[in-house]
Amino acid sequence: MKHEWMKHANCKGTNPDWFHPPEGKGFLARHGKELCHNCDVQQQCLNFALSFPINQDQFGIYGGYTPRQRRLLRRKQNPANKTPGPKKQTISGLDDT
């Protein structure tokens, strides 16, 4: 999936490991985030990542945000996106006496 704004991204032609670091090499993402910080299409990139349902979020750095940071951002923007916790259980048939 290609979008016009992608042609203007600072990450175009750079090391993909900076944005999709291999297991155990998360420190590489620091380089990607630095490129995102001064990118002309940072907001479009972030919006692209946020356009996916929370359970289909894109792996890697998009718009300068990690998947975890995007989850937190979504929750701030829309508290209804919080992952539901366990349902309360009720026990029927008990007397208060």
C-alpha positions as CSV (number, residue, x, y, z in Angstrom):
1,M,0.0,0.0,0.0
2,K,1.7,3.2,-1.2
3,H,0.5,6.7,-0.4
4,E,1.7,9.9,-2.1
5,W,3.0,11.3,1.2
6,M,5.4,8.3,1.5
7,K,7.5,9.7,-1.3
8,H,8.4,12.7,0.9
9,A,9.3,10.7,4.1
10,N,12.7,11.1,5.6
11,C,12.8,7.3,6.1
12,K,12.7,6.6,2.3
13,G,15.8,4.6,1.4
14,T,17.1,4.3,5.0
15,N,17.9,1.2,7.0
16,P,14.6,-0.6,7.6
17,D,16.0,-1.9,10.9
18,W,15.7,1.6,12.3
19,F,11.9,1.4,12.0
20,H,11.4,-2.3,12.4
21,P,14.2,-3.4,14.7
22,P,14.9,-7.2,14.9
23,E,14.3,-8.9,18.2
24,G,16.7,-7.7,20.9
25,K,17.9,-4.7,18.8
26,G,15.3,-2.1,19.9
27,F,18.1,0.4,20.4
28,L,18.1,0.8,16.6
29,A,14.7,2.5,16.7
30,R,16.4,5.6,18.2
31,H,17.7,6.4,14.8
32,G,14.3,6.0,13.2
33,K,12.7,8.2,15.8
34,E,15.3,10.9,15.2
35,L,14.5,10.9,11.5
36,C,10.8,11.1,12.2
37,H,11.2,14.1,14.5
38,N,12.2,16.4,11.6
39,C,10.1,14.7,8.9
40,D,7.7,16.8,6.8
41,V,5.1,14.0,6.7
42,Q,5.4,12.8,10.3
43,Q,1.7,13.5,11.0
44,Q,0.5,11.7,7.9
45,C,2.6,8.7,8.8
46,L,1.3,8.7,12.4
47,N,-2.3,9.0,11.1
48,F,-1.6,6.1,8.8
49,A,-0.6,3.9,11.7
50,L,-3.5,5.1,13.8
51,S,-6.0,4.3,11.0
52,F,-5.6,0.6,11.7
53,P,-7.8,-1.0,14.4
54,I,-6.0,-1.3,17.7
55,N,-5.7,-5.1,17.3
56,Q,-4.1,-4.7,13.8
57,D,-1.6,-2.0,14.7
58,Q,1.4,-1.9,12.5
59,F,4.7,-3.2,14.0
60,G,7.5,-0.7,14.0
61,I,8.0,3.0,14.2
62,Y,5.5,5.2,12.4
63,G,5.4,9.0,12.8
64,G,8.0,8.7,15.6
65,Y,5.9,6.5,17.8
66,T,6.3,2.8,18.8
67,P,3.3,0.5,18.8
68,R,3.1,0.9,22.6
69,Q,3.2,4.7,22.4
70,R,0.5,4.6,19.7
71,R,-1.7,2.4,22.0
72,L,-1.2,5.0,24.8
73,L,-2.0,7.8,22.3
74,R,-5.2,6.1,21.2
75,R,-6.3,5.7,24.8
76,K,-5.7,9.3,25.5
77,Q,-7.6,10.4,22.4
78,N,-10.5,7.9,23.0
79,P,-10.8,6.3,26.4
80,A,-13.3,3.8,24.9
81,N,-10.3,2.2,23.1
82,K,-9.1,0.8,26.4
83,T,-8.7,-3.0,26.4
84,P,-11.6,-4.4,28.4
85,G,-10.7,-6.1,31.6
86,P,-12.3,-9.3,33.0
87,K,-16.1,-9.2,33.4
88,K,-17.4,-8.9,36.9
89,Q,-18.9,-12.2,38.1
90,T,-22.0,-12.3,40.2
91,I,-23.1,-15.3,42.3
92,S,-26.8,-15.7,42.4
93,G,-28.7,-17.6,45.0
94,L,-26.9,-16.3,48.1
95,D,-28.9,-14.9,51.0
96,D,-27.8,-11.8,52.8
97,T,-29.1,-13.3,56.0
